[in-house]
């Protein structure tokens, strides 16, 4: 029996105890290597993609710090991890480009380790390419088994060679592992994983799997623990939070989960994303309206204003239904800030379809919109649809949409000018010495004079000058 086989044989079967056992195994190996080199080992986790990836990266960093690695910039790291996104094919190309640079660095530093994880790793053709052309990558795993990182790292450290562990799906949810949060005062909390919507342009259900919700008691326990550790703002995360609870043995609505979260002492702000319009209930609107803690911001992806294109996208709502929902939200919560996602140039989109999208932007009056030019995503139904829109037409439409979005955002943002708002000071402003950057409840950024001692504090700030998408302000004592 090999040494690693003996290590595995002694490991507990239950999770997360099994991973804590492998954390100790890794710690011993890291200590040995550190002693040999005469210095601490270092790491860098680089995140591509969404807030859920960012949360996963915090878990990876937490485990690496537990086993003895110290965080540094990527160019100085002994262990580099890329937590990948695959929503667009350009994201894949970016990762391959980074790997080309790492190959040369690893030749100069043979002790260096490279790991790849995340959504891109769930694509079979990616794995085959990595096996063939990127043998210098030490560890490869996907989205479903990220909780096994310590175990996979132990195998890599003990056995060498390329370790690949990809699951095509799971109903297993393992939390309660070490985590290194980017901010001490705010944190993401996963409430569900996967997606059942299968929008025709989206790869997410194929790489993140089907929807599975965490038990509410586990979510509430985690939030209480975060609150006890000084966290005052949480972001509830899921691919479609509005469908939370449907897979539980005892179903629970997302609105009811929010009610329970609001009762937790120490939590001052509650955010969540992402909401699918087809699942946003009257119950949720009422909970948001009556809440003291839920932030006055809702991200409600539109994608297109044309009912014909929405049907081709498999979004399962019409333009009229979306406008009715947005109107209801604005009536019930007048101070809400609405943001959205819009795709331009989806296959078959005509000028008339595009004008429908502009019409929705004018009617809803978004505070901001994330606009995207459609790009084929191999493996999705939309990639093989006929009537792909020529790039020059798409670019023209994109520019026109962007101009309207900027006009709407500037008008919506300006309505707060001269008011005093509560702002959570988040970080030192990189571009203005002596300034901090904070965020209002409605997610609007504010830059104002301050110092590091105020980070994490809720401050009353007068919004003095609107700059379109953000404000310059001054703290009111």
N, C-alpha and C positions, 0 to 999 in steps of 0.2 A: 504494500500500500504506500502511495506517495505521501509526502509530507502534507500537501494540500488536501488529499483525500482524508487523512487523519483529522485535520482541522475541521473539515466539513462534517465528519462523522460525530464530532463532539458538539456541534452547534445545536442550539435549541430548535425545535420545529416551529414553535409559535412566533408570530410577529407582534410587536416590533423587537421582542427580546433577541430574536435571531440576529437582527442587524446590530444591536448593541454588542453582541458577542464578536461580530466581525469588525466592529470599530476598534475593539481591544486588539484583535489580531493585526489590523492595519497600523495601530499606534506603535506596536513593537517593531514592525518592519520599518516604519518611518524613523523611529528613534535610531535604529541600526544604521540606516542610510545617512541620517543627519550626522551621526558620530563619525562615520567614515569620511564624509565630506568636510567635517569641522565647521558646520554652519547649519542653521535651520533650513528645512525645505520650504519652498514657496509655491503658491498657486494663483491662478486667475480664472474666474468663470466669466465668460462673455455670453450675454443673452441676446438672442435674436427673437423678435416676435412680441407676443401679447403679455398681458399682466399675469396670466397663468404660468407662462414660461418664467417670468421674473420671480414669481413665488417659488417655482421649482428650483431655480438657481440659488435662492436663499437657503434651501434645504441642502443642496450640494455643498455650498460654502460652509454651512454649519457642520456637516460631517467632516469635511476636510480640516477645519480648525480643530475639531475634536481629536482627530488622529495625529495632529502635530504640524500641519502645514500652516504657513503664514501668508496672508494676502499681499500681493504686490501687483504692479502693472504687468501686462501680458509679456512685454519684451524681456522681463527679468524672471519669469516664472519657470519653475521646474515642472509644474503640472499645469497644462492648459486644457480647459474644458470649453467646448462650444455647445451651448444649449440652443438647438436649431429650430427655425421656423420653416414651414414649407407652403404657406398660403399662396405665395407667388413663386414662379420658377426662378425669378431673379434672386430670391433669397437663397436658393440652392447654389446658384452660380457664385454668389458672394462667399459662401462657405468654402467652396472648392478653391477660390482665389486665396483665401486666408490659409488654407491647408498648404498651398504651394509655397507660401512664405515660411510656414512652420517646418516644412521638410528640410529646408536649408539650415534653419536654426538647430534642428535636432542633430544634423550631421556634425555640427560644431560642439553640441552638448549631448552626448549619447545617453546621459542619465535622465534626460527630459522625457516626460510622459505626455501623451495627447489623448483626450477622450472626446467622443462625440455622442450627444444624446438629443432627445427631443423629437419633434414631429417629422423632420426630414428623414430620420432613421427608420420610420415605419414604412418607407417605400422600398419594395423589394429590389427595384433597379438601382437604387442608391447603394444598398448593401452590396450588390454584386460589383458595382464600380469601385467601392471602397476596398473590397477584397482583392480586386485585380490591380488597381493602380495606386492605392494608398495603404500599403502594408505597414507603413511606419506609424499608423494610428494604433494605439495600444488597446483602447477600450471603446466599444460601441454598444449603446443600449437605447431603448426607445422611450415612449411616453407611459406605457402601462406598468413598467417595472422600475421606475425611478427610485422607489423606496428601497430597492435592492442594491443601491449604489455601493454601500460599504462592503457587501458580500462580493460584488463584482470587482471592486478595487482590490480586495484581499486576494482574489484569484489572479488578478493581473500582477500584483506585487510578488506573489509566491511562484507563479508558473511562467511568467513572461509570455512572449508571443502576443498575437492579436486575440483578444477576448470579445466575442460577439454574443449578445443575449437580447433577442428581439421577441416580444410577445405580440401576437396578432389581436389579442383581446383579453379582457379580464373583468371579473366583477369584484375583484379584491381592492380594498381601500386600506392603506396602511399610513397612519399619521404618527404623531407623538415621537418624531425623530428630531435630532438636533437641527437647529435652524439659526442662521446668522442674518438678522434683519438689516436691511439697508438703513431704515429709520427706526429710532427708539420709540417714537411717539405715534407711529401709524403702521399698519400692517394689512396685507391681504390675507384672506381666509378662504380656502377652497370649500365650497358647499356642495359641488357636484362636478362630475367629469363627463366628457364625451358629449355627443350631439346626435339627435334623431331626425334632424330637419332635412338633410340632404338637399340643400340648395344646389342648383345645377352647376354653379360656378365654383363650388367650395370643396376643398379636399379634407376639411377638418373631420367629418364623421369617419372617414377612412383611416385617418392616422391617430385620432383621439378615441375612437371607439364609440359605442352606444352610450346613451345617458345612464348614469348611475349616481344616486344621491347619497351623501353622507348622512348618518343618523343625526337628528337634531341635537340629541344629548351630547354627542361628540363635538359638534360645532360649538354649542354653547359652552362646553367645558374649555375648549381652546380659547374662546373669546374671553372668558373669565380669567384664564391664565394670562392672556395678553394684557388685560386691564390691570391685573395685579402687578404686572411688570412695567407699568407706566404708559401703555398704549391707550390713546384717547380716540383715535379714528381708525375704523376698520373698513375694508373694501371686501364685500362678499363677492366671490368669483365663481363664474361658471360660463360655459359656452352659451347657455340660455337659462338664466336664473329663474325666469318666469315659469319654467316647467319643473322647478325643484319639487322634490317629494313624491313624484308620480311612481317612482320605482321602489319606494319604501314599503315594508310589510304593512305599516300603518301610515297611509298617505297623509301628508301634511302640506298645506299650500305655502308658497313663498311668502305671501302676506302674513300668515300666522308665524312663520319663522322670524320675520322682521319684528313682529310684536314682542316675541320672546327675547330677541336680541336687545330691543330697546330697554328692557327691564334690567339689564346688566349695569351695575354701578361702575362708574369710572369711564365708560364709553360715552363720548360726547358727540361724535359724528359717525353716521353710518352711510356708506356708499355701496353701490353694487353695479355690476355689469357682467354680461351684456343682456339686454332685454329684447326678446323677439316680439314684434307688434302683435302677432297672431295669438300670443299667450298672455298678453297684459290684461289683467282682470280689473273689474270695477272695485273688487275688494282691495287690490294692491293700490289703486289710486286713492281710495279712502284712507288706507293706512298711511300713505305718504302725506296726504293732506293733514291728517290729525297728529302726525308725529312731531315730537320736539327735537329729535335727533337725526332723522333721515335727511340727508342733504338735498337742497333745492336744485337738483340737477338730475336729468334723465337722458341717457343716451339711447335713442330709439332709431335703429338703422332703417333707412328707407330703401336704399339701393337703386330704385327707379320710381319715377312718378307715373309711369305708364302701366295700366292694368294688364295690357297684353304682354309687356316685357316681364312684369312681375310673375305672371303665370309661367312664362318660359323659364324664369329663374327658380320656379317652385317655391315661391315665398308664401303662398297660401293666404294672401290678403289682396284687396284691390286698392286702387288710388283712393276711392271714396271711403273705404273702411279705414284707411290710414288717416285721412283728413278728419274723419269723425272722431277717431281716437285722440289725435293731437288736440282737436278742439275741446274735447271732454277734459283732457289733462289740464289745459290752460284755464278752463272755466273753474275747475275744482282747486287748482293750485296756481293762482295768478302770478306768483313770483318765481315760478319754475323756469329754469334754463334748459332748453331742449337742444341737444346736439344729435348728429346723425352721420351715417356713412352713405355715400352715393357712388355708384359705378357708372362710368360713361363708356359707351361703345360696346355694350353687350351685343352678341350676335343677333342680327335682325333689327337692331334699333334704327328707326327712321327719324327724320327731322321732327315729325309730329310727335313721336314717342319722347324725344328729348325735350320738346317744348312742354310736354306734360310734366316732366321733372322740374323744369324751371318754374312752372305754375305752383307746384307743391312747395318749393323753396320760398316763393313769394307769400303764399298763404300761411305757412307754418311759422315763418320768421325765426329761423334757427339762430341760436347764439354762436354756433360754429358747426362746420361740416367737414368731415374727412372725405376728400374726393379722390377717386381712383380711376385711372384709365384701365379698362378691361384688358387683361392679358390671359392667354390660354393657359389653363392649368391641366397638364397631362393627367389623365385618370378621372377627370370629371366629365359629365355629359356635355357641358357647354363647349368643351374643347373640340368636339367633333360636329358641332352644329353648323349648318350652312349659313350663308349670308354674314360672314365675318365682316365687320365694319372696317373700311380702309383707314390706315393710321392717320392720314392727313385730315379726314373728316372727324375722327375721334379727337384729335388734338384741338381742332377748332372748337368743338363742343365743350371740351374740357376747359379751355380758356374762358369761354362765355359763362360756364357754370361757376368757375372760380371767381370771376368778377362779381357775379350776383351774390355768391356766398359771402364774399368779403364785405360787400355793401350791407347785407343783412346783419352780419356779425358786428360790424362797426355800429350800426344803428341800435342793435339790441344791447351791446356793451355800454353804449353812451348813456343809457337810461339811469345808470347808477351814479353819474358824475355829481360830485359835491356831497354825496351821502357818506355817513360813517358806517362801516361794515366790520363784522368780526372776521379776522383773518388769522389762519393758522400759519405761523412762521415756520417754513420748511427747510430752507437752506440759505447759505451765503450766496449772493449773486455773483456769478463768475465774471460778469462784464462791467460791473459798477462797484468799485471799492467802497466799503462802508455801507453797502445796501444789502438787504435781505430780500428773498422772494417767498411770498406766501400765497395761500389759496383761500378764496371765499367759499362759503357753503355751496354756491352755484358753480364751483370749479373754475372760476375766473382767477387768473393770476394777477398779483399785485406786487410791485417792487417798491420798497420804502427804506429809508435810512434806519439802520439798526446794527446790532452786533451779535456774535455767536451765542451769547448768554440767553438771548430771546428765542432761540430755535426750539420749537416744540410748544411754545406758548401761544395762547389765543389773545390777540391784540385788537383793540379798536383802532381802525385805520380810516382816515378821511381820504376818499378817492378824489384826488385833485386834478389829474389830467388823464383823459382817455386816449390811449394809443392804438385804438382799433381792437386788438385782441387782448389787451391787458391795460392795467392802470399804473400810474405813478401815484404814490400816496404818502401819507405822513401819519405816524402813530399819535393818537390822542391820549394824553395821560388821564 
